[in-house]
Amino acid sequence: MMRTRPLKVALLGCGVVGSEVARIMTTHAADLAARIGAPVELAGIAVRRPNRVRAGVPAELLTTDATALVKRGDIDVVVEVIGGIEPARSLITTAFEHGASVVSANKALLAADGTALHAAAVEHSADLYYEAAVAGAIPLIRPLRESLAGDKINRVMGIVNGTTNFILDKMDTTGAGYSEALDEATALGYAEADPTADVEGFDAAAKAAILAGIAFHTRVTIDDVHREGITEVTAADIASAKQMGCTVKLLAICERSEDGASVTARVHPAMIPLTHPLASVREAYNAVFVEADAAGKLMFYGPGAGGSPTASAVLGDLVAACRNKLAATTGPGESAYARLRVSPMGDVVTRYHISLDVADKPGVLAQVATVFAEHQVSIDTVRQQGKDGDAALVVVTHRAPDAALAATVEALRKLDTVRGVASIMRVEGE
């Protein structure tokens, strides 16, 4: 039997995602009520500019006083889609203090302060859901936290930023340089006017911290994530990848060490073989590849951003939070019992693709090979092309600790015969 008294929802933010959440709540009200077991009422929407026209959003619900909205004693669930650290953090904790559960899409806040937010939710017997914080509409948080709760996850590797994937895809398919591809992404609305968070890897790093924490039952913050962006990726890097039968992607990689005692989380561009499932992810799509003991290899794929896809994830969490309210219970919270050590990037075992500008004369290859040997880094393949006294020497290594590979590169820079390091890129997915 359906309860007639509605569950009340406060919406913080009414931009691209928030306005879509409001629209779906209105147009699908009957279906949502049937799925939850009670009507759901949008009780207020906190915005910064109340005079801005928002199609389909009731003007009478708008308020600029977000704090007063979340302090209302009749609010059952607060949906936070304003982003950033403050005032989002204060508003979420205030919502918990006043008896509301929270649905958030705030990856930056969760990656920086997720532990404190989870603790506040537990203290006040409330839910904290955040499926929309990672990979938009793709169901990922819930499968990791619930569907795979009985399994041991060893690795999570994925493309979790649509802007950078669009740029790298255009560089690969059209031969465009980074700046040209970024301009196209901006013109199409895939890149912000200030694309720093995307192209420098901050967005992906926040998502990697969230994924690592859930997958490995260990507290991981954005400060634990090694981060590199795509601004240094060149057309020459893309061409080199093609010669190896690879493509270049910005990857978020979270993995458990072989001895199981530690984990790592990192974001950086990498060459991956065209045979790997992630290599076929095009345009602004996202995909995450999960490797677990019992389940084996799984891939989650779909639109990773945008108003409607992200709103879909928000509404899924809203339904779950509302159902829990009706049942007077809460869903799964933070699971950090494992307390595994988070290792630095230097401990990660990787492969390198290194392109060197060298003098085209006898003995150069021997000198370079000696440097690799001195740092205990084994060479897989070498390709050399010479012209007019100069040469390009491309070395692909076997797997070795990242610290050893970095030290090798620094030693190579000091050789008189090495005129420059044209590019360095890791090789993954093999």
C-alpha positions as a Markdown table, in Angstrom:
| # | Residue | x | y | z |
|---|---|---|---|---|
| 1 | Met | 0.0 | 0.0 | 0.0 |
| 2 | Met | 1.4 | 3.4 | -1.0 |
| 3 | Arg | 1.9 | 6.0 | 1.6 |
| 4 | Thr | 0.1 | 9.2 | 0.8 |
| 5 | Arg | 2.3 | 11.7 | 2.7 |
| 6 | Pro | 5.0 | 12.7 | 0.2 |
| 7 | Leu | 8.8 | 12.5 | 0.9 |
| 8 | Lys | 10.2 | 15.9 | 0.5 |
| 9 | Val | 13.4 | 16.7 | -1.5 |
| 10 | Ala | 15.6 | 19.8 | -1.4 |
| 11 | Leu | 17.6 | 20.4 | -4.5 |
| 12 | Leu | 20.9 | 22.4 | -4.2 |
| 13 | Gly | 21.8 | 23.8 | -7.6 |
| 14 | Cys | 19.8 | 24.1 | -10.7 |
| 15 | Gly | 22.3 | 24.2 | -13.5 |
| 16 | Val | 22.7 | 21.7 | -16.3 |
| 17 | Val | 22.3 | 18.7 | -14.0 |
| 18 | Gly | 20.0 | 20.2 | -11.4 |
| 19 | Ser | 17.4 | 21.5 | -13.9 |
| 20 | Glu | 17.3 | 18.0 | -15.5 |
| 21 | Val | 16.8 | 16.4 | -12.0 |
| 22 | Ala | 13.9 | 18.8 | -11.4 |
| 23 | Arg | 12.4 | 18.1 | -14.8 |
| 24 | Ile | 12.5 | 14.3 | -14.4 |
| 25 | Met | 11.1 | 14.5 | -10.9 |
| 26 | Thr | 8.1 | 16.4 | -12.3 |
| 27 | Thr | 7.5 | 14.5 | -15.5 |
| 28 | His | 8.0 | 11.1 | -14.0 |
| 29 | Ala | 6.4 | 11.8 | -10.6 |
| 30 | Ala | 3.9 | 8.9 | -10.9 |
| 31 | Asp | 6.5 | 6.3 | -11.8 |
| 32 | Leu | 8.8 | 7.5 | -9.1 |
| 33 | Ala | 6.1 | 7.3 | -6.5 |
| 34 | Ala | 5.2 | 3.7 | -7.6 |
| 35 | Arg | 8.8 | 2.6 | -7.5 |
| 36 | Ile | 9.5 | 4.2 | -4.1 |
| 37 | Gly | 6.1 | 3.5 | -2.4 |
| 38 | Ala | 5.3 | 7.1 | -1.7 |
| 39 | Pro | 5.0 | 10.4 | -3.6 |
| 40 | Val | 8.1 | 12.5 | -3.9 |
| 41 | Glu | 7.8 | 16.2 | -3.7 |
| 42 | Leu | 10.4 | 18.8 | -4.8 |
| 43 | Ala | 10.1 | 21.1 | -1.8 |
| 44 | Gly | 12.7 | 23.8 | -2.7 |
| 45 | Ile | 15.6 | 24.6 | -5.0 |
| 46 | Ala | 18.6 | 26.6 | -3.9 |
| 47 | Val | 20.2 | 28.8 | -6.6 |
| 48 | Arg | 22.5 | 31.7 | -6.8 |
| 49 | Arg | 20.6 | 33.6 | -9.5 |
| 50 | Pro | 16.9 | 33.3 | -8.9 |
| 51 | Asn | 16.0 | 35.6 | -11.8 |
| 52 | Arg | 17.6 | 33.3 | -14.4 |
| 53 | Val | 15.1 | 31.6 | -16.7 |
| 54 | Arg | 14.9 | 27.9 | -16.1 |
| 55 | Ala | 12.5 | 26.1 | -18.4 |
| 56 | Gly | 10.1 | 23.8 | -16.6 |
| 57 | Val | 11.4 | 24.7 | -13.1 |
| 58 | Pro | 8.7 | 26.2 | -10.9 |
| 59 | Ala | 9.9 | 29.7 | -9.9 |
| 60 | Glu | 8.1 | 29.6 | -6.6 |
| 61 | Leu | 10.5 | 26.8 | -5.4 |
| 62 | Leu | 13.6 | 28.9 | -6.0 |
| 63 | Thr | 15.5 | 30.3 | -3.0 |
| 64 | Thr | 18.9 | 31.9 | -2.5 |
| 65 | Asp | 19.1 | 30.7 | 1.1 |
| 66 | Ala | 20.5 | 27.2 | 0.8 |
| 67 | Thr | 21.2 | 26.9 | 4.5 |
| 68 | Ala | 17.6 | 27.6 | 5.5 |
| 69 | Leu | 16.4 | 25.1 | 3.0 |
| 70 | Val | 18.5 | 22.2 | 4.4 |
| 71 | Lys | 17.6 | 23.2 | 7.9 |
| 72 | Arg | 13.9 | 22.6 | 7.4 |
| 73 | Gly | 12.8 | 19.8 | 9.6 |
| 74 | Asp | 10.5 | 18.3 | 6.9 |
| 75 | Ile | 13.2 | 17.6 | 4.3 |
| 76 | Asp | 13.8 | 13.9 | 3.8 |
| 77 | Val | 16.5 | 14.0 | 1.1 |
| 78 | Val | 18.9 | 16.7 | 0.0 |
| 79 | Val | 20.2 | 16.5 | -3.6 |
| 80 | Glu | 23.5 | 18.4 | -3.9 |
| 81 | Val | 24.7 | 19.2 | -7.5 |
| 82 | Ile | 26.4 | 22.6 | -6.9 |
| 83 | Gly | 29.9 | 21.1 | -6.9 |
| 84 | Gly | 33.1 | 22.4 | -5.2 |
| 85 | Ile | 34.2 | 22.1 | -1.6 |
| 86 | Glu | 32.4 | 25.0 | 0.1 |
| 87 | Pro | 29.5 | 25.7 | 0.7 |
| 88 | Ala | 28.7 | 22.1 | -0.4 |
| 89 | Arg | 30.5 | 20.5 | 2.5 |
| 90 | Ser | 28.8 | 22.7 | 5.1 |
| 91 | Leu | 25.4 | 22.3 | 3.5 |
| 92 | Ile | 25.7 | 18.5 | 3.4 |
| 93 | Thr | 26.7 | 18.2 | 7.0 |
| 94 | Thr | 23.9 | 20.6 | 8.0 |
| 95 | Ala | 21.5 | 18.4 | 6.1 |
| 96 | Phe | 22.6 | 15.3 | 8.1 |
| 97 | Glu | 22.3 | 17.2 | 11.4 |
| 98 | His | 18.7 | 18.0 | 10.5 |
| 99 | Gly | 17.7 | 14.4 | 9.7 |
| 100 | Ala | 18.0 | 14.4 | 5.9 |
| 101 | Ser | 19.9 | 11.9 | 3.7 |
| 102 | Val | 22.1 | 13.2 | 0.9 |
| 103 | Val | 22.5 | 12.4 | -2.8 |
| 104 | Ser | 25.6 | 14.1 | -4.3 |
| 105 | Ala | 27.4 | 14.3 | -7.6 |
| 106 | Asn | 30.3 | 16.1 | -6.0 |
| 107 | Lys | 33.5 | 14.2 | -6.9 |
| 108 | Ala | 35.9 | 16.9 | -5.7 |
| 109 | Leu | 34.4 | 17.0 | -2.2 |
| 110 | Leu | 34.1 | 13.2 | -1.9 |
| 111 | Ala | 37.6 | 12.7 | -3.0 |
| 112 | Ala | 38.9 | 15.3 | -0.5 |
| 113 | Asp | 36.7 | 14.7 | 2.5 |
| 114 | Gly | 34.7 | 11.6 | 1.9 |
| 115 | Thr | 35.7 | 10.0 | 5.2 |
| 116 | Ala | 34.3 | 12.9 | 7.3 |
| 117 | Leu | 31.1 | 13.0 | 5.3 |
| 118 | His | 30.5 | 9.2 | 5.7 |
| 119 | Ala | 31.1 | 9.6 | 9.5 |
| 120 | Ala | 28.6 | 12.4 | 9.7 |
| 121 | Ala | 26.0 | 10.3 | 7.8 |
| 122 | Val | 26.5 | 7.4 | 10.2 |
| 123 | Glu | 26.3 | 9.7 | 13.2 |
| 124 | His | 22.9 | 11.0 | 12.2 |
| 125 | Ser | 21.6 | 7.6 | 10.8 |
| 126 | Ala | 21.4 | 9.0 | 7.2 |
| 127 | Asp | 22.4 | 7.9 | 3.8 |
| 128 | Leu | 25.1 | 9.3 | 1.6 |
| 129 | Tyr | 24.8 | 8.3 | -2.1 |
| 130 | Tyr | 27.0 | 9.5 | -4.9 |
| 131 | Glu | 26.7 | 7.3 | -8.0 |
| 132 | Ala | 26.7 | 10.4 | -10.2 |
| 133 | Ala | 30.1 | 11.5 | -8.9 |
| 134 | Val | 31.9 | 9.0 | -11.2 |
| 135 | Ala | 31.2 | 8.3 | -14.8 |
| 136 | Gly | 27.8 | 10.0 | -15.2 |
| 137 | Ala | 25.0 | 7.6 | -16.1 |
| 138 | Ile | 27.2 | 4.5 | -15.9 |
| 139 | Pro | 26.2 | 2.3 | -13.0 |
| 140 | Leu | 29.6 | 1.8 | -11.3 |
| 141 | Ile | 29.6 | 2.8 | -7.6 |
| 142 | Arg | 26.8 | 0.5 | -6.7 |
| 143 | Pro | 28.2 | -2.5 | -8.6 |
| 144 | Leu | 31.6 | -2.0 | -6.9 |
| 145 | Arg | 30.0 | -1.4 | -3.4 |
| 146 | Glu | 27.2 | -4.0 | -3.6 |
| 147 | Ser | 27.2 | -6.4 | -6.5 |
| 148 | Leu | 31.0 | -7.2 | -6.1 |
| 149 | Ala | 31.0 | -6.9 | -2.3 |
| 150 | Gly | 31.7 | -10.6 | -2.0 |
| 151 | Asp | 34.5 | -10.6 | -4.5 |
| 152 | Lys | 38.1 | -9.4 | -4.3 |
| 153 | Ile | 38.8 | -6.6 | -6.8 |
| 154 | Asn | 42.4 | -6.4 | -8.0 |
| 155 | Arg | 42.3 | -3.6 | -10.6 |
| 156 | Val | 40.1 | -0.8 | -11.8 |
| 157 | Met | 41.2 | 0.9 | -15.0 |
| 158 | Gly | 39.2 | 3.3 | -17.0 |
| 159 | Ile | 38.5 | 6.4 | -19.1 |
| 160 | Val | 36.5 | 8.6 | -16.7 |
| 161 | Asn | 36.8 | 12.0 | -18.3 |
| 162 | Gly | 34.8 | 12.6 | -21.5 |
| 163 | Thr | 36.6 | 15.8 | -22.5 |
| 164 | Thr | 40.1 | 14.3 | -22.6 |
| 165 | Asn | 38.8 | 11.2 | -24.4 |
| 166 | Phe | 37.2 | 13.4 | -27.0 |
| 167 | Ile | 40.5 | 15.4 | -27.5 |
| 168 | Leu | 42.7 | 12.3 | -27.7 |
| 169 | Asp | 40.2 | 10.6 | -30.0 |
| 170 | Lys | 40.3 | 13.5 | -32.4 |
| 171 | Met | 44.1 | 13.6 | -32.3 |
| 172 | Asp | 44.1 | 9.9 | -33.2 |
| 173 | Thr | 41.4 | 9.9 | -35.9 |
| 174 | Thr | 42.1 | 13.2 | -37.7 |
| 175 | Gly | 45.8 | 13.9 | -37.0 |
| 176 | Ala | 45.0 | 17.1 | -35.2 |
| 177 | Gly | 47.4 | 18.6 | -32.7 |
| 178 | Tyr | 46.3 | 19.0 | -29.0 |
| 179 | Ser | 45.3 | 22.7 | -29.4 |
| 180 | Glu | 43.2 | 22.1 | -32.5 |
| 181 | Ala | 41.4 | 19.1 | -30.8 |
| 182 | Leu | 40.8 | 21.2 | -27.6 |
| 183 | Asp | 39.3 | 24.0 | -29.7 |
| 184 | Glu | 36.9 | 21.6 | -31.3 |
| 185 | Ala | 36.0 | 20.2 | -27.9 |
| 186 | Thr | 35.3 | 23.7 | -26.6 |
| 187 | Ala | 33.2 | 24.6 | -29.7 |
| 188 | Leu | 31.0 | 21.5 | -29.2 |
| 189 | Gly | 30.6 | 22.1 | -25.5 |
| 190 | Tyr | 32.7 | 19.2 | -24.3 |
| 191 | Ala | 35.3 | 21.4 | -22.7 |
| 192 | Glu | 34.8 | 24.3 | -20.3 |
| 193 | Ala | 36.0 | 27.8 | -21.0 |
| 194 | Asp | 38.7 | 26.9 | -18.4 |
| 195 | Pro | 39.5 | 23.2 | -19.2 |
| 196 | Thr | 42.2 | 22.9 | -16.5 |
| 197 | Ala | 40.3 | 20.4 | -14.3 |
| 198 | Asp | 39.8 | 18.1 | -17.2 |
| 199 | Val | 43.0 | 18.4 | -19.3 |
| 200 | Glu | 45.3 | 18.4 | -16.3 |
| 201 | Gly | 43.7 | 15.3 | -14.8 |
| 202 | Phe | 42.2 | 16.8 | -11.7 |
| 203 | Asp | 38.7 | 15.6 | -12.5 |
| 204 | Ala | 39.9 | 12.0 | -13.3 |
| 205 | Ala | 42.1 | 12.0 | -10.1 |
| 206 | Ala | 39.1 | 12.7 | -7.9 |
| 207 | Lys | 37.2 | 9.9 | -9.5 |
| 208 | Ala | 40.2 | 7.6 | -9.1 |
| 209 | Ala | 40.3 | 8.3 | -5.4 |
| 210 | Ile | 36.6 | 7.4 | -5.0 |
| 211 | Leu | 36.9 | 4.2 | -7.1 |
| 212 | Ala | 40.1 | 3.1 | -5.2 |
| 213 | Gly | 38.5 | 3.6 | -1.8 |
| 214 | Ile | 35.4 | 1.6 | -2.7 |
| 215 | Ala | 37.2 | -1.2 | -4.6 |
| 216 | Phe | 39.9 | -1.8 | -2.0 |
| 217 | His | 38.0 | -1.0 | 1.2 |
| 218 | Thr | 40.7 | 1.5 | 2.0 |
| 219 | Arg | 40.6 | 5.3 | 2.6 |
| 220 | Val | 42.1 | 7.0 | -0.5 |
| 221 | Thr | 42.0 | 10.8 | -1.0 |
| 222 | Ile | 42.9 | 12.8 | -4.1 |
| 223 | Asp | 46.2 | 13.6 | -2.5 |
| 224 | Asp | 47.1 | 9.9 | -2.8 |
| 225 | Val | 46.5 | 9.9 | -6.5 |
| 226 | His | 49.4 | 10.4 | -8.9 |
| 227 | Arg | 48.2 | 12.9 | -11.6 |
| 228 | Glu | 49.4 | 13.8 | -15.1 |
| 229 | Gly | 47.2 | 15.5 | -17.7 |
| 230 | Ile | 47.2 | 15.4 | -21.5 |
| 231 | Thr | 48.6 | 18.9 | -22.4 |
| 232 | Glu | 52.0 | 17.4 | -23.3 |
| 233 | Val | 50.6 | 14.7 | -25.6 |
| 234 | Thr | 51.7 | 15.5 | -29.2 |
| 235 | Ala | 50.8 | 14.3 | -32.6 |
| 236 | Ala | 54.1 | 12.5 | -32.7 |
| 237 | Asp | 53.1 | 10.5 | -29.6 |
| 238 | Ile | 49.9 | 9.5 | -31.3 |
| 239 | Ala | 51.8 | 8.4 | -34.4 |
| 240 | Ser | 54.2 | 6.4 | -32.3 |
| 241 | Ala | 51.4 | 4.7 | -30.6 |
| 242 | Lys | 49.9 | 3.7 | -34.0 |
| 243 | Gln | 53.2 | 2.2 | -35.1 |
| 244 | Met | 53.0 | 0.0 | -32.0 |
| 245 | Gly | 49.4 | -1.0 | -32.7 |
| 246 | Cys | 48.2 | 1.2 | -29.8 |
| 247 | Thr | 46.2 | 4.3 | -29.1 |
| 248 | Val | 46.6 | 6.9 | -26.4 |
| 249 | Lys | 44.1 | 7.4 | -23.6 |
| 250 | Leu | 44.0 | 9.2 | -20.3 |
| 251 | Leu | 43.6 | 6.4 | -17.8 |
| 252 | Ala | 42.6 | 6.3 | -14.2 |
| 253 | Ile | 44.2 | 3.2 | -12.8 |
| 254 | Cys | 43.6 | 1.8 | -9.3 |
| 255 | Glu | 45.3 | -1.5 | -8.5 |
| 256 | Arg | 46.2 | -3.9 | -5.7 |
| 257 | Ser | 49.9 | -4.9 | -5.4 |
| 258 | Glu | 50.9 | -8.5 | -6.1 |
| 259 | Asp | 51.4 | -9.2 | -2.4 |
| 260 | Gly | 48.0 | -7.6 | -1.6 |
| 261 | Ala | 49.6 | -5.4 | 1.1 |
| 262 | Ser | 49.2 | -2.1 | -0.7 |
| 263 | Val | 47.3 | -0.2 | -3.4 |
| 264 | Thr | 48.0 | 2.5 | -5.9 |
| 265 | Ala | 45.9 | 5.1 | -7.7 |
| 266 | Arg | 47.1 | 7.1 | -10.6 |
| 267 | Val | 45.9 | 9.1 | -13.6 |
| 268 | His | 48.1 | 9.7 | -16.7 |
| 269 | Pro | 48.1 | 9.3 | -20.5 |
| 270 | Ala | 49.1 | 5.9 | -21.6 |
| 271 | Met | 49.4 | 3.8 | -24.8 |
| 272 | Ile | 47.1 | 0.8 | -24.8 |
| 273 | Pro | 46.9 | -1.9 | -27.5 |
| 274 | Leu | 44.1 | -1.6 | -30.0 |
| 275 | Thr | 43.0 | -5.1 | -28.9 |
| 276 | His | 42.1 | -3.8 | -25.4 |
| 277 | Pro | 38.4 | -3.0 | -24.9 |
| 278 | Leu | 39.2 | 0.5 | -23.7 |
| 279 | Ala | 40.9 | 1.3 | -27.0 |
| 280 | Ser | 37.6 | 1.4 | -28.8 |
| 281 | Val | 36.0 | 4.0 | -26.5 |
| 282 | Arg | 35.5 | 7.0 | -28.7 |
| 283 | Glu | 34.3 | 10.6 | -28.6 |
| 284 | Ala | 33.3 | 11.8 | -25.1 |
| 285 | Tyr | 32.3 | 8.4 | -23.8 |
| 286 | Asn | 33.6 | 6.8 | -20.6 |
| 287 | Ala | 34.4 | 3.2 | -19.8 |
| 288 | Val | 35.8 | 1.4 | -16.8 |
| 289 | Phe | 37.4 | -2.0 | -16.8 |
| 290 | Val | 37.3 | -4.0 | -13.6 |
| 291 | Glu | 39.3 | -7.1 | -12.8 |
| 292 | Ala | 38.1 | -9.3 | -9.9 |
| 293 | Asp | 39.1 | -12.7 | -8.6 |
| 294 | Ala | 35.8 | -14.5 | -9.1 |
| 295 | Ala | 33.9 | -12.3 | -11.5 |
| 296 | Gly | 36.9 | -12.0 | -13.8 |
| 297 | Lys | 37.0 | -9.1 | -16.2 |
| 298 | Leu | 34.0 | -6.7 | -16.5 |
| 299 | Met | 33.6 | -3.5 | -18.5 |
| 300 | Phe | 31.1 | -0.7 | -17.8 |
| 301 | Tyr | 30.5 | 1.7 | -20.7 |
| 302 | Gly | 28.3 | 4.7 | -21.5 |
| 303 | Pro | 28.0 | 8.5 | -21.5 |
| 304 | Gly | 30.1 | 9.9 | -18.6 |
| 305 | Ala | 28.7 | 13.4 | -18.4 |
| 306 | Gly | 25.9 | 15.7 | -19.4 |
| 307 | Gly | 22.7 | 16.8 | -17.8 |
| 308 | Ser | 20.4 | 13.8 | -18.6 |
| 309 | Pro | 23.0 | 11.0 | -18.0 |
| 310 | Thr | 24.1 | 12.5 | -14.7 |
| 311 | Ala | 20.6 | 13.2 | -13.6 |
| 312 | Ser | 19.8 | 9.5 | -14.3 |
| 313 | Ala | 22.4 | 8.5 | -11.8 |
| 314 | Val | 21.1 | 11.1 | -9.3 |
| 315 | Leu | 17.5 | 9.9 | -9.6 |
| 316 | Gly | 18.6 | 6.3 | -9.1 |
| 317 | Asp | 20.3 | 7.3 | -5.8 |
| 318 | Leu | 17.2 | 9.4 | -4.9 |
| 319 | Val | 15.0 | 6.4 | -5.2 |
| 320 | Ala | 17.3 | 4.3 | -3.0 |
| 321 | Ala | 17.5 | 7.0 | -0.4 |
| 322 | Cys | 13.7 | 7.5 | -0.3 |
| 323 | Arg | 13.1 | 3.7 | -0.1 |
| 324 | Asn | 15.4 | 3.6 | 2.9 |
| 325 | Lys | 13.6 | 6.5 | 4.5 |
| 326 | Leu | 10.3 | 4.6 | 4.2 |
| 327 | Ala | 11.9 | 1.5 | 5.7 |
| 328 | Ala | 13.6 | 3.5 | 8.5 |
| 329 | Thr | 17.0 | 2.0 | 7.5 |
| 330 | Thr | 20.1 | 3.1 | 5.7 |
| 331 | Gly | 22.1 | 1.6 | 2.8 |
| 332 | Pro | 25.8 | 0.6 | 2.8 |
| 333 | Gly | 28.2 | 3.3 | 4.1 |
| 334 | Glu | 32.0 | 3.6 | 3.9 |
| 335 | Ser | 33.9 | 0.3 | 4.0 |
| 336 | Ala | 37.5 | 1.0 | 4.9 |
| 337 | Tyr | 38.3 | -2.0 | 7.1 |
| 338 | Ala | 41.2 | -3.2 | 5.0 |
| 339 | Arg | 43.4 | -0.1 | 5.7 |
| 340 | Leu | 45.9 | -1.0 | 3.0 |
| 341 | Arg | 48.9 | 1.1 | 2.5 |
| 342 | Val | 48.6 | 3.5 | -0.4 |
| 343 | Ser | 51.9 | 3.3 | -2.3 |
| 344 | Pro | 53.6 | 6.2 | -4.1 |
| 345 | Met | 53.9 | 6.3 | -7.9 |
| 346 | Gly | 57.5 | 5.3 | -7.7 |
| 347 | Asp | 56.5 | 1.8 | -6.5 |
| 348 | Val | 54.2 | 1.1 | -9.4 |
| 349 | Val | 55.5 | -1.4 | -12.0 |
| 350 | Thr | 55.0 | 0.0 | -15.5 |
| 351 | Arg | 56.3 | 0.0 | -19.0 |
| 352 | Tyr | 57.7 | 3.1 | -20.7 |
| 353 | His | 57.8 | 4.3 | -24.3 |
| 354 | Ile | 60.7 | 6.8 | -24.6 |
| 355 | Ser | 61.5 | 8.8 | -27.7 |
| 356 | Leu | 65.0 | 10.3 | -27.7 |
| 357 | Asp | 66.7 | 12.8 | -30.1 |
| 358 | Val | 70.3 | 11.6 | -30.4 |
| 359 | Ala | 73.4 | 12.1 | -32.4 |
| 360 | Asp | 73.5 | 9.8 | -35.5 |
| 361 | Lys | 76.9 | 8.2 | -34.9 |
| 362 | Pro | 78.4 | 4.9 | -33.8 |
| 363 | Gly | 78.1 | 3.9 | -30.2 |
| 364 | Val | 75.0 | 5.9 | -29.3 |
| 365 | Leu | 72.8 | 2.9 | -28.9 |
| 366 | Ala | 75.4 | 1.2 | -26.7 |
| 367 | Gln | 75.5 | 4.2 | -24.4 |
| 368 | Val | 71.8 | 4.3 | -24.1 |
| 369 | Ala | 71.6 | 0.6 | -23.5 |
| 370 | Thr | 74.2 | 0.9 | -20.7 |
| 371 | Val | 72.1 | 3.5 | -18.9 |
| 372 | Phe | 69.1 | 1.2 | -18.9 |
| 373 | Ala | 71.2 | -1.7 | -17.6 |
| 374 | Glu | 72.7 | 0.4 | -14.8 |
| 375 | His | 69.2 | 1.2 | -13.6 |
| 376 | Gln | 68.0 | -2.5 | -13.8 |
| 377 | Val | 65.5 | -1.6 | -16.6 |
| 378 | Ser | 65.2 | -4.2 | -19.3 |
| 379 | Ile | 64.6 | -3.1 | -22.9 |
| 380 | Asp | 61.8 | -4.7 | -24.9 |
| 381 | Thr | 62.3 | -3.1 | -28.4 |
| 382 | Val | 64.4 | -0.3 | -29.9 |
| 383 | Arg | 63.7 | 1.6 | -33.2 |
| 384 | Gln | 66.2 | 4.0 | -34.7 |
| 385 | Gln | 65.9 | 6.4 | -37.6 |
| 386 | Gly | 68.7 | 8.6 | -38.7 |
| 387 | Lys | 69.0 | 11.7 | -40.9 |
| 388 | Asp | 71.6 | 14.4 | -41.5 |
| 389 | Gly | 73.6 | 13.8 | -38.3 |
| 390 | Asp | 70.5 | 13.5 | -36.0 |
| 391 | Ala | 68.5 | 10.4 | -35.1 |
| 392 | Ala | 65.3 | 9.5 | -33.3 |
| 393 | Leu | 65.7 | 6.5 | -31.0 |
| 394 | Val | 62.5 | 5.0 | -29.6 |
| 395 | Val | 62.8 | 2.6 | -26.7 |
| 396 | Val | 60.0 | 0.5 | -25.2 |
| 397 | Thr | 60.9 | -1.1 | -21.9 |
| 398 | His | 59.7 | -4.2 | -20.0 |
| 399 | Arg | 57.9 | -3.7 | -16.8 |
| 400 | Ala | 59.9 | -2.1 | -14.0 |
| 401 | Pro | 59.3 | 0.1 | -10.9 |
| 402 | Asp | 58.3 | 3.6 | -12.1 |
| 403 | Ala | 61.1 | 5.1 | -9.9 |
| 404 | Ala | 63.7 | 3.2 | -11.8 |
| 405 | Leu | 62.3 | 4.2 | -15.1 |
| 406 | Ala | 62.2 | 7.9 | -14.0 |
| 407 | Ala | 65.8 | 7.7 | -12.9 |
| 408 | Thr | 66.8 | 6.1 | -16.2 |
| 409 | Val | 65.3 | 9.0 | -18.1 |
| 410 | Glu | 67.2 | 11.5 | -15.9 |
| 411 | Ala | 70.4 | 9.7 | -16.6 |
| 412 | Leu | 69.7 | 9.6 | -20.3 |
| 413 | Arg | 69.3 | 13.4 | -20.3 |
| 414 | Lys | 72.9 | 13.8 | -19.1 |
| 415 | Leu | 74.4 | 11.9 | -22.0 |
| 416 | Asp | 76.3 | 14.1 | -24.4 |
| 417 | Thr | 74.9 | 12.1 | -27.3 |
| 418 | Val | 71.3 | 12.6 | -26.2 |
| 419 | Arg | 70.1 | 15.9 | -27.5 |
| 420 | Gly | 66.7 | 15.7 | -25.9 |
| 421 | Val | 63.9 | 13.5 | -24.6 |
| 422 | Ala | 61.1 | 14.1 | -27.1 |
| 423 | Ser | 58.4 | 12.2 | -25.2 |
| 424 | Ile | 57.8 | 9.7 | -22.4 |
| 425 | Met | 54.6 | 7.7 | -22.1 |
| 426 | Arg | 53.6 | 4.7 | -20.1 |
| 427 | Val | 52.3 | 1.6 | -21.8 |
| 428 | Glu | 49.3 | -0.2 | -20.2 |
| 429 | Gly | 46.7 | -2.8 | -20.8 |
| 430 | Glu | 49.0 | -5.7 | -21.7 |
